[in-house]
Amino acid sequence: MSDNDSLCTWAPLVLPGARTCLMRGRANGERYRIYLWQPPDEVPLEGLPVIYVLDALAQFATFADTLQRVSRRPEGTGIRPAVLVGIDFAETPATSHAARQRDYTPGPCRLEPEAGPSHGGAPAFLEFLEHELMAKIERELPVDTTRRGLFGHSLAGYFCLWSLVTRPGLFAYHFAISPSLWWDTEAIEAGLTRLTGTPHEPRAYLAVGGWEGPFAPWQRASSTLPAQIERRARRAMAENARAFCNGLRDRLPPDHVRFDLIDGEDHASIVAPAIHRALRFMGGF
């Protein structure tokens, strides 16, 4: 073996089938990084479902890898191919927290007013999604506009449900994982009245981790445990999500709404197992 054979030069890792670009929204003037993944399979005549994934820097690679792997054998997994579009902020991670609060909320936080100095950008962000990003995707790719999905976790999950009660016909599927309904529970529950009599029958999948109420064994040694206990009780993640699902069931067909309490998962770890369940729900299982 020569000396050259033992040399290793590192290079960027590329996700096969994925592309990225920057977009500036006309609706709000903000810059976003857009991620795109397309399955390599032949496209059906009706086009492919398309799933829009918020917080793509954290979720997109996991989602794309999962979708690529499990959609190869739909008869075995219940999951079919889809186009995946990720959206994240072009700002640095240091400012993305404020950007998330700005874009994912329609108004201030009622439960914890100090938690949201930046808020109220949800209407403009939804405008960007519909009239700019989604319009671009649907011009350029063979997608089925009747099978759009929106996936969000935590505060992005709140936005997902806010978009459901605000524009129920825009997305056919709403995947809200550990949604931060505590931000303004009353406002989003009041929006349920918009679903009464609507010609659209959207679908909603909500999931919360079993360790989002009680503390997991690895969390119990935290020095801030008393404050965390009080905050979890106040935010009532599982209780709020279950109550919202019950409100949806009063207005939508029973098989259009599902709630999962996923045992053994906390607020961070729930995303990966929830992706599989959300994709099966989209396939009707």
N, C-alpha and C positions, 0 to 999 in steps of 0.2 A: 504493500500500500504506500503510495507516495504521500508526501507532506500535504499536498493540495487536497487529497481525499479526506483528510481529517479536519479541514477548515469549514467553519459554519458561519455564513453571513446572514444575519437576520434581515427579514423583509416584512413589510406590512402584511397582515393577514386579511385576505379578501373573502367576503361572504359570497359564495357562488350564486349568481342570479340576481344580485342586489346592486342598486345604483343609488346615488344621492345627488341632491341639488339644493341650492338656496333660493328662497322666495321671499319677497317683501310684500306683505299684505296691503292692498290698497284700502281695505276696510279700516285698518288700524295703524298702518305705518310700521308694524313690527316685522322683524326678520325671523324666518323659520328655516330650519334644516329639514328637508323632506327626504325620507328613505323609501325605496321602492323595491319590492321583491315579486318576481313573476315565476310561476311554476313552469317547468320546461315542457309540460305535456301539451298535446293538441287542444286548442280551445274549442269548446262546444259552440254550436250555432247561436245559442242564447247568450253567450258570453260567460265570464266567470264571476262569482261573487267577489266583492271587494271589501276588505276590512281595514278601517282606519284606526291606527293605534296611537294613542297619546303617550307622551313621555317616552318617545322612541329611543332616546339614548340609553334608557334603562331597560326597555321592554323589547325593542325590535329584533335584536339578534336572537333572543330566546324564542320569540314568537315565530320568526322565520325558520329557525332550525326545527322547531317542533312541527310546524305545518309541513315543511318539506319531508320530514321523516314519516309522519303518520298519514299523510294523504296519498302515499304511494299505493296503498292497498285499502281503498275505501271500504271494500266488503269485509275487511277484517277489523277496521278501526272505527267505522262510522263517520269518518272525516274525509271530505272531498277537497280537491285543490281550490285555491282562491288567490286572488291578487292581494298583496299586503302593502299598505301605505302607512309609513310612520311619520309622525309630526313631532318636532321638538324645537326648542328655542335656540336661536343662533348665538345668544349671549353665553358667557362663561358660566360654569356651574355655580359660581359664587353668587350670581344674580338670578338664577333660574327659580329659586324659591319665590321671590317676589313676582316673577313673570308668571308662575303657575297660579298664584293667588289672583293676579290681574285677569288672566284669560279664562280661568275656570269658574269664576264666580260672577253672578249678576249683580251682587250688592255686598254690603258689609257683613261681617260675621256677627250674628246676633248672640250666640252663646258665649263667645270669647272675643269681644270687640278689639282687644289688644292684639289678637292673632292675625288680623288682616289689614294692615295699613294700605296695602295695594289690593284693589278689588274693582269689580264692576265692568270688566272687559269682555264678559262672556257673549253679549249680543254681537259685538264686533268680530270676535273670534269665530263665532258660528257663521257669520256673514262671509268671513274669509274662507272657511271650510267649504261652504256651499257654492259660492259664486266664483271662487278663484281656484282653490286646490281641486275640489271635486270636478269642476268644469274642465280643468286641465287633464285630469286623469281620464275622464270620460271621452275627451276628444282624442286622446293618444292611445288608449288601451281598449281591448275588447272586453268590457265589463258589463255585467247585468245590473242595470240601475234599480231593479226591483229587489236586489239582494245586497244592499249596502249594510255594513255593520260598523259600530263604533265601540272601541274597547278602551276603558279607562280604569285606573287604579287609584284609590284614595281620593284626593281632591279632584283628580281627573274622572273618577267614578261619579262624583257629585255632578260634574259638568255633563257627563253622559246621561244621567237621569234628568237633569235640567233640560237638556236638548230634547229628551223624550216628551216631557210635558209641555215644552214650548213649541216644538215643531214635530209632532208625532209622525208625520209622513216622510220626513227627510231620510231617516235610517229605518230599515226594516228590523234590525237587530241591535239591541243595546246591551253591552256587557259591562256591568258596573261591579268591580271587584273591590271589596272593603270601601264602599263609597262613604265619603265624609258628609253624610247627611246632617250631622250636627252643625255644619256651617250656618244653615238657615232651614231647619226642618219644616217650619210652618210655611214658608214660601213655596218650597218644592212640593209639599203635600197639597197646598192650595191649587197648584197647577194641575193636579189630577182631574179637576173638573173639566179641563179642556179635552180630555179623552172621551167624555160622555157624548155620544152621538157622532163622533168623528168617523168618516168613511175609511180611515186607515186603522189597521189592527196591528200595531207594532208588537214586537216580542222583546222581552226583557229577561236577562239572566243576572242575578245578583248572588254574590258569594262573600262570606266573611269567614275568617279563620277562627277555629275553636279556641285559640289562645289570645284572641283579641279582647276578651272580657277577663277571664281568669288569667293569672300569670303562669307562663311556662316555667319549668324547673330552672332553666338557665337564666331566667329574668329575675328570680326572687332575691338574688344577692345584691341587686342594684342599690346604690346609696340614695337614690332619689325615689325609692319604691313608694313611700307614703304619698308623694305628690302624683306619681303615676296612677296609683289606685284611685285617687280622687278624680283625676282627669278621665280615666277610662269609665268610671261610673257616670260622669257627667256626659260624656260623648255617646255612650250606649250604642256602640257600633252594630252589634247583632240585633238588638231590639229595634233600632230605627230601621234597619234594612228589612227585617221581617215585617214590620208594620207597613212599610211602603209597599212591599210585595202584596200584602193583603189589600191595600187600597187599589193596586193595579188589578188584582183578581176580581174586584167588584165591577171593573169597567172593560176588561178584555177577556177573550176566551181562556178557559183554565189552562190549556196547554201552551199558551203564549207567555206564561210567567213561571219562572222557577227560582227558588231560593235554596242555596246550599250552605250549610255550616260545615266547613271542611276541618275535620278533627286533625289535631297535631300540627296545624299551621298557624303562624303569627302574621302580623300585618305585612311583613316583608316577604315571607316565604310562601304566601298563598298564591302569588302570581303564577308560578310555573304549573302547579296542578290545576289551577282555574282555567288556564289556556285550553287544556284538553277538554274540559267539561264545556266550556263556552263553544268550542268548535263542534262538539257533538250536538249541543243544543241548536246550533245553526243548521246542522244536518237533519234535525227533527228527531233526535234521540235523547 
